[in-house]
Amino acid sequence: MTQPVPRGSTLGVLGGGQLGRMFALAAHRLGFRVAVFTDAEDAPASLAVDRHVIAPLDDLDRVAEFARSVSVVTFEFENVPSATTEAAAKFAPVRPSGSLLHTSQNRSREKGAMRALGLPVATYVDILSEDDVARAPEIVPGAGILKTAAWGYDGHGQRRVASAAEVADAWRELDCQPAVLEGLVPFECEVSVVGARGHDGEAVFYDPFENRHANQILDLTLWPARVPEDARARALEVARAVFEGLDIVGVACIEMFVLPDGEIVINEIAPRPHNSGHLTIDAHVISQFELQVRAIAGLPLGSVEPVAPAACMANLLGDLWSGGEPPWDRVLAEPRVRLHLYGKTDARPGRKMGHLTVVGEDRDALEQRIVRARAMLQT
Ligand code: AMP
């Protein structure tokens, strides 16, 4: 399909989390309807969409029925089975493609694909057997991170090792699941490039975002990234090469490490809008969610320009709820601070419940302001 999806059509989303919710808000603004397919009754997206199908993602008959009822299908999280995207693709275009999703679902496949494109990834070795564990020091002799190949997110399924001698124990702790051992990258900072590409090959990229993690979960995103100009240009070049090399149609985020010499190493690819791109809702002419709508619906991608010289985003995790519902009025009274809540009722520690954004002139001042605003929510 190369014709744009007509306004008023229904866009289908597999998954019903906050990314689906923010996608739906953007889609409505452009005159589309949205249907989500999720296995959760109280999915964050459900209140923001026109139709909510509740069924297991591997119920292929329901998936087929869903795909028949929409004009295009996308997904908002990565754990969608390949059989599901294949079942959907028989009845509606799936964007990005199920094959891209399949690649990104597995760290080994993803790194292999990057290597095949000649793109930089950390030194790594697949760990599938005790023999691989024994051979690991030849490839990753020093400190590293053992990561399960599949189903990992926000540091889940990861063990740091001080040397390859610790890999055997770490692998057992991960139940000997297929894994990759990555050499520890001595990065100066972490950045992400969020972009979109249409089916005609036109692509746009936001300027890199700088990301700070706490306990391996994204904590703050700061823009502009404080990296040398050549690293910034290289990050954009690498992102474009990933989009073109993998023929991505839709939105994706490329997470990268910036080394002290300005070189870039790709960490991972998210074939969907990304937490680090949430600030685009307030800080850019077109948000990453509107970009996703435009890219999958075959519309012009438009402008990814910022509306101000600097912006910061701070995640709000479930830990903030330890003393009950946080006192929202405090941040609502703060000038320039914008509150985004995902409508989740169950506030578990580490769970992403919402975020704050602040947009303005000076990045350092904004960072202080957002950190202070978030601290006001602690009781
Ligand atoms: P991931 O789940 O792969 O995105 O990893 C979560 C976070 O762990 C990253 O954002 C980094 O802060 C850190 N990390 C992951 N892999 C490496 C690595 N090979 N070297 C250094 N830090 C890493």
Boltz pocket constraint, residues with backbone or C-beta under 6 A from the ligand:
constraints:
  - pocket:
      binder: B
      contacts: [[A, 122], [A, 145], [A, 152], [A, 153], [A, 154], [A, 155], [A, 156], [A, 182], [A, 183], [A, 184], [A, 185], [A, 186], [A, 187], [A, 190], [A, 213], [A, 216], [A, 255], [A, 267], [A, 268]]
      max_distance: 6.0
